[in-house]
């Protein structure tokens, strides 16, 4: 059973984050990446929670054991994508070699102007979604997220590009659903993450690696309420300057009665989780849920 992720505390400080941002923007990416080694070592030594989460995930992946070398690679991969957020947020996509798969799905919905939910996960870099907005000049995109979680990191990164803040719908706002509805009616894409459950949120049982977990019912419930299609998004990091962006169709416009809704949501959420499982089997170090996702401490 997956646990509540909001219990996870921020483990950085403003000075360190601003220093890394300064190095990234004023020196060079190769030099900035040298800092990834001490950062990785820092979290490996000082954060038993991160080590525990990484090990318990990796031991579930076929071909992995969760040994110290694999855990180190896992943390390093995460640190690399955090650094690259600086470049994505400051529109420096030219620094990367990015392959895009499934862009025709975006093009089709843009032409139809139906609006769409773009459902991501903590697999790979969600910030790579900005590359799609650059390569698809007419991609109208809003991001739904809780801005209060990891607020310090969010604030510092948002300062790099204030335009990003204006494209965010804060899920904590009392009118967040109205903002979402209005954006969808205007044919915009709503990007959100769908693989973490909040404490008071409705949840649905799914299965990954043969184990039962809970996922939020919210994203698919919203898709049914607003009758819009759902695409899945992955921004996978492959090392160095290489990323691949994958767009997959989860559903066309969904219609379901109130009685059918729970069953339909469960079916599509399982499809979403099955897609995540396939992706992390191919790129296991791109899983970035560094908390007790599996509930192993409660066993």
C-alpha positions as CSV (number, residue, x, y, z in Angstrom):
1,X,0.0,0.0,0.0
2,X,1.5,3.3,-1.0
3,X,2.0,5.9,1.7
4,X,1.3,9.6,1.9
5,X,4.1,11.4,0.1
6,X,3.5,14.9,1.6
7,X,5.2,13.7,4.8
8,X,8.5,14.0,2.9
9,X,10.5,17.1,4.0
10,X,12.6,19.4,1.9
11,X,16.3,18.5,2.4
12,X,17.9,21.4,0.6
13,X,18.5,25.0,1.6
14,X,18.1,28.3,-0.4
15,X,21.8,29.1,-0.5
16,X,22.8,25.7,-2.0
17,X,20.0,25.8,-4.6
18,X,20.8,29.4,-5.6
19,X,24.5,28.5,-5.9
20,X,23.7,25.6,-8.2
21,X,21.4,27.7,-10.3
22,X,24.1,30.4,-10.5
23,X,26.8,27.9,-11.6
24,X,24.5,26.3,-14.1
25,X,23.5,29.6,-15.7
26,X,26.9,31.4,-15.5
27,X,29.4,28.8,-16.2
28,X,28.6,25.7,-18.2
29,X,26.5,22.5,-18.0
30,X,29.6,20.2,-18.0
31,X,31.1,22.1,-15.0
32,X,27.7,22.3,-13.2
33,X,27.4,18.5,-13.6
34,X,30.5,18.0,-11.6
35,X,28.5,19.1,-8.5
36,X,26.2,16.1,-9.1
37,X,28.8,13.8,-7.5
38,X,29.0,15.5,-4.1
39,X,25.2,16.0,-4.1
40,X,24.6,12.3,-4.8
41,X,27.1,11.4,-2.0
42,X,25.4,13.8,0.4
43,X,22.0,12.3,0.0
44,X,23.4,8.7,0.0
45,X,25.2,9.3,3.4
46,X,22.7,11.6,5.1
47,X,19.3,10.4,4.0
48,X,18.4,6.9,5.1
49,X,14.8,7.6,3.9
50,X,16.0,8.2,0.4
51,X,18.3,5.1,0.5
52,X,15.4,3.0,1.9
53,X,13.0,4.2,-0.8
54,X,15.4,3.6,-3.6
55,X,16.4,0.1,-2.4
56,X,12.9,-1.0,-1.9
57,X,11.9,0.1,-5.4
58,X,14.9,-1.3,-7.2
59,X,14.6,-4.7,-5.6
60,X,11.2,-5.0,-7.3
61,X,12.5,-4.2,-10.8
62,X,13.5,-7.3,-12.8
63,X,17.2,-7.6,-13.0
64,X,17.9,-5.2,-10.1
65,X,18.8,-6.0,-6.5
66,X,18.9,-2.6,-4.9
67,X,22.6,-2.8,-4.0
68,X,24.5,0.3,-3.0
69,X,25.9,0.8,-6.6
70,X,22.4,0.8,-8.0
71,X,21.0,3.1,-5.3
72,X,23.9,5.5,-6.1
73,X,23.1,5.5,-9.8
74,X,19.4,6.0,-9.0
75,X,20.1,9.1,-6.8
76,X,22.5,10.5,-9.4
77,X,19.9,10.2,-12.1
78,X,17.4,12.1,-10.0
79,X,20.0,14.8,-9.2
80,X,20.9,15.2,-12.9
81,X,17.2,15.8,-13.9
82,X,16.9,18.4,-11.1
83,X,19.9,20.3,-12.4
84,X,18.5,20.1,-16.0
85,X,15.3,21.7,-14.7
86,X,17.3,25.0,-14.6
87,X,18.0,24.7,-18.4
88,X,14.5,23.6,-19.3
89,X,13.0,26.5,-17.3
90,X,15.3,29.0,-19.0
91,X,14.5,27.7,-22.5
92,X,17.9,26.2,-23.2
93,X,16.6,23.1,-24.9
94,X,19.4,23.4,-27.5
95,X,21.8,21.9,-24.9
96,X,20.0,18.6,-25.2
97,X,19.6,15.8,-27.7
98,X,15.9,15.1,-27.4
99,X,13.9,12.4,-29.3
100,X,10.1,12.9,-29.3
101,X,7.7,10.0,-29.8
102,X,4.0,10.3,-30.3
103,X,3.8,14.0,-31.2
104,X,1.2,13.3,-33.8
105,X,-1.2,12.6,-30.9
106,X,-0.7,16.2,-29.7
107,X,-1.1,17.6,-33.2
108,X,-4.5,15.8,-33.6
109,X,-5.9,17.2,-30.4
110,X,-4.5,20.7,-31.1
111,X,-6.4,20.7,-34.4
112,X,-9.6,19.5,-32.8
113,X,-9.4,22.1,-30.0
114,X,-11.1,19.7,-27.6
115,X,-8.8,20.3,-24.6
116,X,-6.9,17.4,-23.1
117,X,-5.4,16.1,-19.8
118,X,-1.7,15.4,-20.2
119,X,-1.1,12.9,-17.4
120,X,2.5,12.6,-16.3
121,X,4.1,10.8,-13.4
122,X,7.3,10.9,-11.2
123,X,9.0,8.9,-13.9
124,X,11.6,11.0,-15.7
125,X,11.5,14.8,-15.9
126,X,8.1,16.5,-16.0
127,X,10.0,19.7,-16.9
128,X,10.8,18.2,-20.2
129,X,7.2,18.9,-21.0
130,X,8.4,22.5,-21.7
131,X,10.2,21.2,-24.8
132,X,6.9,20.2,-26.3
133,X,5.6,23.7,-25.7
134,X,8.7,25.0,-27.6
135,X,8.5,22.5,-30.5
136,X,4.7,22.9,-30.7
137,X,4.4,26.6,-30.8
138,X,0.6,26.4,-30.6
139,X,0.5,24.0,-27.7
140,X,-1.6,25.8,-25.0
141,X,-0.4,24.3,-21.7
142,X,-1.4,24.8,-18.1
143,X,0.1,22.8,-15.2
144,X,-1.9,21.7,-12.2
145,X,0.1,21.1,-9.0
146,X,0.3,21.8,-5.3
147,X,2.7,24.7,-5.1
148,X,3.0,24.5,-1.3
149,X,4.8,21.1,-1.4
150,X,8.6,21.7,-1.8
151,X,7.7,25.4,-1.8
152,X,11.3,26.6,-1.4
153,X,12.5,24.6,-4.5
154,X,9.5,25.7,-6.5
155,X,9.9,29.3,-5.6
156,X,13.6,29.4,-6.5
157,X,13.1,27.6,-9.8
158,X,10.0,29.7,-10.7
159,X,12.2,32.8,-10.3
160,X,14.2,31.6,-13.2
161,X,11.2,32.1,-15.5
162,X,8.3,34.0,-14.1
163,X,6.2,33.1,-17.1
164,X,6.1,29.6,-15.8
165,X,4.2,30.7,-12.7
166,X,1.5,32.3,-14.7
167,X,0.8,28.9,-16.4
168,X,0.3,27.1,-13.1
169,X,-3.1,26.2,-11.6
170,X,-2.5,25.7,-7.9
171,X,-4.6,22.7,-6.7
172,X,-4.8,24.4,-3.3
173,X,-6.8,27.3,-4.8
174,X,-10.5,27.2,-4.0
175,X,-11.4,27.8,-7.7
176,X,-8.8,25.4,-9.2
177,X,-11.5,23.2,-10.8
178,X,-13.1,26.3,-12.3
179,X,-9.8,27.4,-13.8
180,X,-9.3,23.9,-15.2
181,X,-12.7,23.8,-16.7
182,X,-12.2,27.2,-18.3
183,X,-8.8,26.2,-19.7
184,X,-10.2,22.9,-21.2
185,X,-13.1,24.7,-22.8
186,X,-10.6,27.0,-24.5
187,X,-8.9,23.9,-26.0
188,X,-5.9,24.0,-23.6
189,X,-3.9,21.0,-22.4
190,X,-3.8,20.5,-18.6
191,X,-0.6,18.8,-17.4
192,X,-0.7,17.0,-14.1
193,X,1.0,14.2,-12.2
194,X,-1.2,11.1,-11.4
195,X,1.0,8.7,-9.3
196,X,0.7,10.1,-5.8
197,X,-2.2,10.0,-3.4
198,X,-3.1,12.9,-1.0
199,X,-4.3,12.1,2.4
200,X,-8.0,13.1,1.9
201,X,-8.2,12.0,-1.8
202,X,-10.3,9.2,-3.2
203,X,-8.1,6.3,-4.3
204,X,-8.3,3.3,-6.5
205,X,-6.5,-0.1,-6.2
206,X,-4.0,-0.9,-8.9
207,X,-1.3,-3.5,-9.4
208,X,2.4,-3.0,-10.3
209,X,5.1,-5.6,-10.3
210,X,2.4,-8.0,-9.0
211,X,1.8,-5.9,-5.9
212,X,-1.3,-3.9,-4.8
213,X,-0.9,-0.2,-4.6
214,X,-3.3,2.8,-4.4
215,X,-3.5,5.5,-7.0
216,X,-5.5,8.8,-7.0
217,X,-8.9,8.6,-8.6
218,X,-8.9,12.3,-9.3
219,X,-7.3,12.6,-12.7
220,X,-9.5,10.2,-14.5
221,X,-12.6,11.4,-12.6
222,X,-11.9,14.9,-13.9
223,X,-11.5,13.5,-17.4
224,X,-14.9,11.9,-17.2
225,X,-16.5,15.1,-15.7
226,X,-15.1,17.3,-18.4
227,X,-15.4,14.7,-21.1
228,X,-11.8,15.2,-22.5
229,X,-9.2,12.8,-23.8
230,X,-6.2,11.8,-21.7
231,X,-2.6,11.5,-23.0
232,X,0.2,10.1,-20.9
233,X,3.6,11.9,-20.9
234,X,7.2,10.7,-20.0
235,X,10.4,12.8,-20.2
236,X,13.0,10.1,-19.9
237,X,16.6,10.9,-19.0
238,X,19.2,8.6,-20.7
239,X,22.4,10.1,-19.4
240,X,24.6,12.9,-20.6
241,X,22.5,15.3,-22.5
242,X,20.1,12.7,-23.9
243,X,16.3,12.7,-23.2
244,X,13.4,11.1,-24.9
245,X,9.8,12.4,-24.7
246,X,7.0,9.8,-25.0
247,X,3.4,10.7,-25.6
248,X,0.9,7.8,-25.4
249,X,-2.9,7.7,-25.6
250,X,-4.7,6.6,-22.4
251,X,-8.2,7.3,-23.6
252,X,-10.4,9.3,-26.0
253,X,-13.2,11.3,-24.5
254,X,-14.7,9.2,-21.7
255,X,-18.4,9.0,-21.0
256,X,-19.7,7.2,-17.9
257,X,-22.7,7.4,-15.7
258,X,-22.3,8.0,-12.0
259,X,-22.8,4.3,-11.3
260,X,-20.2,3.3,-13.9
261,X,-17.7,5.9,-12.9
262,X,-15.8,4.0,-10.2
263,X,-15.3,1.0,-12.5
264,X,-14.2,3.1,-15.5
265,X,-11.8,5.1,-13.4
266,X,-10.2,1.9,-12.0
267,X,-9.8,0.4,-15.5
268,X,-8.1,3.4,-16.9
269,X,-5.9,4.0,-13.9
270,X,-4.7,0.4,-14.1
271,X,-3.8,1.0,-17.8
272,X,-1.9,4.1,-16.6
273,X,0.0,2.1,-14.0
274,X,0.7,-0.7,-16.5
275,X,2.2,1.9,-18.8
276,X,4.4,3.2,-16.0
277,X,5.6,-0.4,-15.2
278,X,6.6,-1.0,-18.8
279,X,8.5,2.3,-18.9
280,X,10.5,1.8,-15.7
281,X,11.4,-1.8,-16.7
282,X,13.1,-0.1,-19.7
283,X,14.6,2.8,-17.7
284,X,14.6,1.8,-14.1
285,X,16.6,4.7,-12.7
286,X,14.0,7.2,-13.9
287,X,11.6,6.4,-11.0
288,X,11.6,9.4,-8.7
289,X,9.2,8.5,-5.9
290,X,11.7,8.8,-3.0
291,X,9.3,8.0,-0.1
292,X,7.8,4.8,1.3
293,X,5.7,4.2,-1.8
294,X,5.2,0.5,-1.1
295,X,4.4,0.8,2.6
296,X,7.2,-1.6,3.5
297,X,7.8,0.0,6.9
298,X,4.2,-1.0,7.9
299,X,4.6,-4.6,7.1
